[in-house]
Amino acid sequence: MLAVFVFFHFLVSIALMALVLMHSGREAGMGGLGFVPTSQGGTHIVERNLTRLTVVVAAVFLVTTVSLFRLLD
């Protein structure tokens, strides 16, 4: 059971790293690739969805980290 949980934590950490690397600095990244037209001065919908997904994966990473700490303590 613990091995499966550690593997899940590993997958979540890889996903979190990939999502963070996909973010843009300014006018670049996934939002700047041209998937959707630029809104009027706002953020691309792709960039907003990427941010939302990153926050969710970061929350899952936090929960699995704390759970692993409690299990291994």
Helices and strands as residue ranges (DSSP letters): H 2-22, G 29-32, H 45-72
